[in-house]
């Protein structure tokens, strides 16, 4: 950060205005010592700065000045047991942007069919971060020649922790079912630059916002990250290459790092390892896939001139179990009653959009931070006339008066999808003659999504 040679203006403090010299001068002028750096006391002394993000940035800069590092914390998890969490990860967890994930169901409306599926994106994200660290530490111990550094491990753990920051209410219901319908209605739901909105891209925007408003940059540097490059590396691991389809922030001899959190090569990554184990646990599905064993039999090898994470040949049956686990979870998530409930939630959100401005929140990080599954209760318990239609749908849902399945077909190819649409159009025409509410009765959604 650039240092200003002129007199400091405390009223105009921003994270871009002060460098280490200004921070040191502020510490001296205010007689701040290492012994009186309690967060609450320090922030009270910084109240002259209007914006909370400025106070947090300065507090973290003061900690970095004194090189004060916190101790790791121990979390207990029903899936992975005892987990030691790096202090920088704890700081990220303790932000409003990450705490928001406590209120977003991992499996959306599936909870209304499988009563154990009450888990949220919050614990999943912590689990992914933990597995990312464990996987990389295993590779480091087995192959010291890879030169995996503590900085690499921390960056990968942060990517695992933040990979789902952009999920909307009810997780995939929001981007797979609601966003396309909003787009059909002409709502402004494209991502930055007119690109298709995805929760992955939203995660990148939320990550930048989280780092900025919580003043995390000084702490990142304190714990050994090199900015801005490592923040861009973290974003590459979450969303893929940022420019021209090429990874930029790690050299070719560390290209395998991009296959830990979100593997764009074959889809086998720690994100799936956590949700396989966690979803099965909460759904009551038996899972035979053993990710710990797969870690032990993984090596980085050169394939077609590039370094990739590879698995021992005898692990083939374990990998078969992995794909079988995935199909079992998808069956639960695409259960006909689950889909009926998902459609009802989607329709309620669609009808509430004019009043609640859900579509306007997706590119406004402050508004999006406040958008969670709580929107369900907000609609259900409202007395607002504009929300009446949406409220009636959710009242039907909680009373188990659900949309009915009137037929289904198993389709194998694209012509089959066209035929299915023709069948739906024909069915709608027949039902219209009966005077029914067609939108209530007929919907179509693919059973499985493999991408």
C-alpha positions in Angstrom: 0.0 0.0 0.0 1.3 3.4 -0.9 2.6 5.7 1.8 1.5 9.3 1.9 4.2 11.8 2.8 1.8 14.5 3.9 -0.1 14.9 7.1 -2.4 12.0 7.9 -6.1 12.8 7.6 -7.9 10.4 10.1 -11.3 11.4 8.6 -10.4 10.2 5.2 -8.8 6.9 6.2 -9.3 4.2 3.6 -7.4 0.9 3.1 -5.8 2.4 0.1 -4.5 5.6 1.7 -2.3 4.3 4.5 0.9 2.3 4.4 3.1 0.9 7.2 4.6 4.3 8.0 1.2 5.8 8.7 0.2 2.9 10.8 3.4 3.2 12.8 2.8 6.9 13.3 -0.8 6.3 14.4 0.4 3.7 17.0 3.0 6.2 18.4 0.6 9.1 18.5 -2.1 7.1 20.3 0.3 5.3 22.6 -1.0 1.9 21.5 1.0 -1.0 23.0 0.9 -4.7 22.4 -0.5 -5.3 25.8 -3.7 -3.2 25.2 -4.7 -4.7 21.9 -8.0 -6.3 22.9 -10.4 -6.2 19.9 -13.2 -4.4 21.7 -11.0 -1.9 23.4 -9.0 -1.1 20.3 -12.2 -0.7 18.1 -13.6 1.7 20.7 -10.5 3.8 20.4 -10.9 3.9 16.6 -14.5 5.1 16.6 -13.4 8.4 15.1 -13.2 6.5 11.8 -16.7 6.3 10.4 -16.6 3.1 8.5 -16.4 -0.2 10.3 -14.2 -1.7 7.5 -11.7 1.1 8.1 -11.6 0.4 11.8 -11.2 -3.3 11.2 -8.4 -2.7 8.7 -6.5 -0.5 11.1 -7.0 -2.9 14.0 -5.6 -5.7 11.8 -2.8 -3.5 10.6 -1.8 -2.8 14.2 -1.7 -6.5 15.0 0.5 -7.0 11.9 2.7 -4.2 13.1 3.3 -6.0 16.4 3.4 -9.4 14.6 0.7 -10.7 16.9 -0.5 -14.1 15.7 -3.4 -15.9 17.2 -3.4 -19.6 18.1 -5.3 -22.2 16.0 -8.7 -23.2 17.2 -10.1 -26.8 17.5 -13.5 -27.5 15.9 -15.4 -30.8 16.4 -17.2 -32.1 13.3 -19.5 -35.1 13.1 -17.9 -36.1 9.8 -14.2 -35.4 10.2 -13.9 -35.4 14.0 -11.4 -33.0 15.6 -10.1 -30.4 13.2 -7.4 -27.8 13.9 -8.3 -24.6 12.1 -5.6 -22.0 11.2 -6.1 -18.6 12.9 -6.5 -16.8 9.5 -9.3 -19.3 8.6 -10.9 -18.5 11.9 -10.8 -14.8 11.1 -12.6 -15.5 7.8 -15.1 -17.8 9.5 -15.9 -14.9 11.9 -17.1 -12.5 9.1 -20.7 -11.8 8.3 -20.2 -13.0 4.8 -19.1 -16.5 5.9 -21.6 -16.7 8.9 -24.3 -16.2 6.3 -23.7 -19.8 5.2 -25.2 -21.0 8.5 -28.6 -20.1 7.1 -28.4 -21.8 3.7 -29.4 -25.4 3.5 -26.9 -27.6 1.8 -29.6 -29.6 0.0 -32.3 -26.9 -0.3 -35.8 -28.3 -0.2 -34.6 -31.9 0.3 -34.9 -31.2 4.0 -38.7 -31.2 3.7 -38.5 -34.8 2.5 -35.5 -36.2 4.4 -35.7 -34.7 8.0 -32.1 -35.4 8.8 -30.9 -33.2 5.9 -30.8 -30.0 8.0 -27.1 -29.3 7.4 -25.9 -26.0 5.9 -23.2 -24.6 3.6 -21.4 -23.4 6.7 -20.2 -26.7 8.0 -19.6 -28.1 4.5 -17.3 -25.2 3.7 -15.2 -25.7 6.9 -15.1 -29.5 6.0 -13.8 -28.8 2.5 -11.1 -26.5 3.9 -10.0 -29.2 6.3 -9.9 -31.9 3.7 -8.0 -29.5 1.3 -5.3 -29.1 3.9 -5.2 -32.8 4.8 -4.9 -33.8 1.1 -2.1 -31.3 0.4 -0.2 -32.2 3.6 -0.4 -35.9 2.6 1.1 -35.1 -0.9 3.8 -33.0 0.7 4.8 -35.9 3.0 4.8 -38.5 0.3 6.5 -36.3 -2.4 8.8 -33.7 -0.7 10.2 -32.9 -4.2 6.9 -31.1 -5.1 8.1 -28.2 -2.9 4.6 -27.6 -1.4 5.0 -24.6 1.0 2.9 -23.6 4.0 1.8 -20.7 2.0 0.5 -23.0 -0.7 -1.4 -25.0 1.9 -3.0 -21.9 3.5 -4.1 -20.6 0.1 -5.7 -23.9 -0.8 -7.4 -24.1 2.6 -8.8 -20.5 2.1 -10.1 -21.6 -1.4 -11.9 -24.6 0.2 -13.3 -22.4 2.9 -14.7 -19.7 0.5 -15.7 -21.8 -2.5 -19.4 -21.6 -1.7 -19.7 -18.0 -0.4 -21.8 -17.1 -3.5 -24.6 -19.7 -2.9 -28.1 -18.2 -2.8 -31.1 -19.3 -0.7 -31.7 -23.0 -0.8 -28.4 -23.6 -2.6 -28.8 -25.0 -6.1 -32.5 -24.2 -6.2 -31.5 -20.6 -6.5 -29.1 -20.8 -9.5 -30.6 -23.9 -11.3 -34.3 -23.2 -10.9 -34.9 -19.6 -9.9 -32.4 -17.6 -11.9 -33.4 -19.0 -15.3 -37.1 -18.2 -14.5 -36.2 -14.6 -13.5 -34.2 -14.3 -16.7 -37.2 -15.4 -18.7 -39.1 -12.6 -17.1 -36.5 -10.1 -18.2 -35.0 -9.5 -14.8 -31.4 -8.3 -14.6 -29.8 -11.5 -13.4 -26.7 -11.7 -15.4 -23.3 -11.7 -13.7 -20.5 -9.1 -14.2 -19.9 -8.2 -17.8 -23.1 -9.7 -18.9 -21.9 -13.3 -18.3 -24.2 -16.0 -17.0 -24.7 -15.7 -13.3 -23.3 -18.7 -11.3 -22.7 -19.3 -7.7 -19.0 -19.8 -8.4 -18.7 -16.3 -9.9 -20.7 -14.9 -7.1 -18.3 -16.6 -4.7 -15.4 -14.7 -6.3 -17.3 -11.4 -5.9 -18.2 -12.2 -2.3 -14.6 -13.2 -1.5 -13.4 -9.8 -2.7 -16.1 -8.0 -0.8 -15.4 -10.0 2.4 -11.6 -9.3 2.3 -12.3 -5.6 1.7 -15.0 -4.8 4.3 -13.4 -6.9 7.0 -9.9 -5.4 6.5 -8.3 -8.9 6.1 -5.4 -7.9 3.9 -3.0 -7.0 6.7 -3.7 -10.4 8.4 -3.2 -12.3 5.2 0.2 -10.7 4.9 1.0 -11.3 8.6 0.4 -15.0 8.0 2.7 -15.1 5.0 0.5 -14.6 1.9 1.8 -12.3 -0.9 -0.9 -9.9 -2.1 -2.5 -9.3 -4.5 -1.2 -12.5 -6.2 -2.3 -15.0 -3.6 -5.9 -13.6 -3.5 -6.0 -14.1 -7.3 -4.7 -17.6 -6.9 -7.4 -18.4 -4.4 -10.0 -17.1 -6.8 -8.5 -19.2 -9.6 -8.9 -22.3 -7.5 -12.5 -21.5 -6.9 -13.7 -20.4 -10.3 -11.1 -21.6 -12.8 -8.8 -19.4 -14.9 -9.5 -15.7 -14.6 -8.1 -14.7 -18.0 -7.9 -16.4 -21.4 -8.3 -19.9 -20.0 -4.8 -20.0 -18.5 -3.9 -20.3 -14.8 -1.5 -17.4 -13.9 -0.7 -17.4 -10.3 1.2 -20.6 -9.8 3.9 -22.0 -12.2 3.4 -25.2 -14.2 5.3 -27.3 -11.7 2.5 -26.5 -9.2 -0.5 -26.8 -11.6 -1.8 -29.8 -9.5 -2.8 -27.3 -6.8 -5.8 -26.3 -9.0 -7.1 -29.9 -8.7 -7.6 -29.9 -5.0 -10.7 -27.8 -4.4 -12.5 -27.6 -7.8 -11.0 -30.1 -10.2 -11.7 -28.9 -13.7 -9.9 -31.9 -15.2 -12.0 -34.8 -13.9 -14.2 -33.4 -11.1 -12.6 -35.5 -8.4 -11.9 -33.0 -5.6 -12.3 -32.4 -1.8 -15.5 -30.4 -2.3 -17.2 -33.7 -3.4 -15.4 -35.8 -0.8 -16.9 -33.6 1.9 -20.4 -33.5 0.5 -20.5 -37.2 -0.2 -19.7 -38.0 3.4 -21.8 -35.2 4.9 -24.9 -35.6 2.7 -24.9 -39.4 3.2 -24.6 -38.9 6.9 -27.6 -36.5 7.1 -29.7 -38.4 4.5 -29.2 -41.7 6.2 -27.6 -43.2 3.1 -24.8 -45.7 3.5 -21.5 -44.7 1.8 -18.6 -47.0 1.1 -16.3 -44.5 -0.5 -13.2 -43.8 1.6 -11.5 -40.5 0.8 -8.8 -41.0 3.4 -7.6 -44.1 1.7 -7.7 -42.3 -1.7 -5.5 -39.6 -0.1 -2.9 -42.2 0.8 -2.8 -43.7 -2.7 -2.6 -40.3 -4.6 0.5 -39.0 -6.3 1.3 -36.1 -8.5 2.6 -37.4 -11.9 3.3 -36.0 -15.3 0.6 -36.8 -17.8 0.8 -35.4 -21.4 3.5 -33.0 -20.2 1.5 -31.6 -17.3 1.5 -32.4 -13.6 -1.8 -34.0 -12.4 -3.0 -35.7 -9.2 -3.3 -39.4 -10.1 -4.6 -42.4 -8.2 -3.2 -45.9 -7.7 -4.7 -48.5 -10.1 -6.0 -50.6 -7.1 -8.2 -47.7 -6.0 -10.5 -48.2 -9.0 -13.1 -49.9 -6.8 -13.0 -47.1 -4.3 -13.6 -44.6 -7.2 -16.5 -46.8 -8.4 -17.9 -46.4 -4.9 -17.5 -42.7 -5.1 -19.6 -42.4 -8.3 -22.2 -44.8 -6.8 -22.4 -42.6 -3.8 -23.0 -39.6 -6.0 -25.8 -41.2 -7.9 -27.5 -42.2 -4.5 -27.3 -38.6 -3.3 -28.8 -37.3 -6.6 -31.7 -39.8 -6.3 -32.6 -38.2 -3.0 -32.2 -34.7 -4.3 -34.3 -35.4 -7.4 -36.9 -37.4 -5.6 -40.3 -36.6 -7.0 -41.6 -35.0 -3.7 -38.3 -33.1 -3.3 -38.8 -31.7 -6.8 -42.4 -30.8 -6.1 -41.3 -28.8 -3.0 -38.4 -27.2 -4.8 -40.8 -26.0 -7.5 -43.2 -24.6 -4.9 -40.3 -22.7 -3.2 -39.1 -21.4 -6.6 -42.6 -20.2 -7.5 -43.0 -18.5 -4.2 -39.7 -16.7 -4.7 -40.7 -15.7 -8.2 -43.9 -14.2 -7.0 -42.2 -12.4 -4.2 -39.4 -10.9 -6.3 -41.3 -7.7 -7.2 -41.7 -6.9 -3.5 -38.5 -8.3 -2.0 -36.2 -7.5 -5.0 -34.3 -10.8 -4.9 -33.1 -10.4 -8.5 -31.6 -7.0 -7.6 -29.5 -8.5 -4.7 -27.4 -10.8 -6.7 -24.9 -8.2 -7.9 -25.1 -6.1 -4.7 -22.8 -7.7 -2.2 -24.2 -5.9 0.8 -27.8 -6.9 -0.1 -26.7 -10.5 -1.0 -25.0 -10.9 2.4 -28.5 -10.6 3.9 -30.2 -13.0 1.4 -30.6 -16.4 3.0 -33.1 -19.2 3.5 -34.8 -16.8 6.0 -36.6 -15.3 3.0 -38.9 -18.4 3.3 -40.1 -17.3 6.8 -40.2 -13.7 5.7 -42.8 -14.5 3.0 -44.7 -17.1 5.1 -45.2 -14.8 8.1 -45.8 -11.6 6.1 -49.1 -9.7 6.1 -48.2 -7.7 3.0 -50.7 -7.8 0.1 -48.1 -7.9 -2.6 -46.7 -11.1 -1.0 -50.1 -12.8 -0.8 -49.7 -15.1 -3.8 -46.2 -16.2 -2.6 -47.5 -16.7 0.9 -50.3 -18.9 -0.2 -47.9 -21.2 -2.0 -45.7 -21.6 1.1 -48.8 -22.1 3.3 -49.7 -25.0 1.0 -46.2 -26.4 1.3 -46.1 -26.4 5.2 -49.6 -28.0 5.2 -48.2 -30.7 2.7 -50.7 -29.7 0.0 -48.0 -30.2 -2.6 -47.9 -30.0 -6.4 -48.8 -33.4 -7.9 -46.7 -35.5 -10.3 -48.9 -36.5 -13.2 -46.4 -38.4 -15.2 -42.7 -39.0 -15.9 -40.5 -40.2 -18.7 -36.9 -41.5 -18.8 -35.1 -39.8 -21.7 -31.7 -40.8 -23.2 -30.9 -38.1 -25.8 -31.7 -34.7 -27.1 -34.5 -35.8 -29.4 -36.1 -37.4 -26.3 -36.1 -34.0 -24.6 -37.9 -32.5 -27.5 -40.4 -35.3 -27.4 -40.9 -34.7 -23.7 -41.7 -31.0 -24.3 -44.3 -32.0 -26.9 -45.8 -34.4 -24.4 -46.0 -31.6 -21.8 -47.6 -29.2 -24.3 -50.2 -31.8 -25.2 -50.9 -32.5 -21.5 -51.3 -28.8 -20.8 -53.8 -28.5 -23.6 -55.9 -31.3 -22.2 -55.8 -30.0 -18.7 -56.7 -26.5 -19.7 -60.0 -28.0 -21.0 -60.6 -29.2 -17.5 -60.2 -25.7 -16.1 -57.2 -26.5 -13.9 -54.4 -24.2 -12.9 -51.8 -25.5 -15.4 -48.8 -23.8 -13.9 -49.7 -25.4 -10.6 -49.9 -28.8 -12.2 -47.4 -29.2 -14.9 -43.6 -28.6 -14.6 -40.6 -30.3 -16.2 -37.2 -30.7 -14.7 -34.4 -33.1 -15.6 -34.0 -36.0 -13.2 -30.2 -35.7 -13.1 -27.6 -33.0 -13.9 -24.2 -34.5 -14.5 -22.3 -31.3 -15.3 
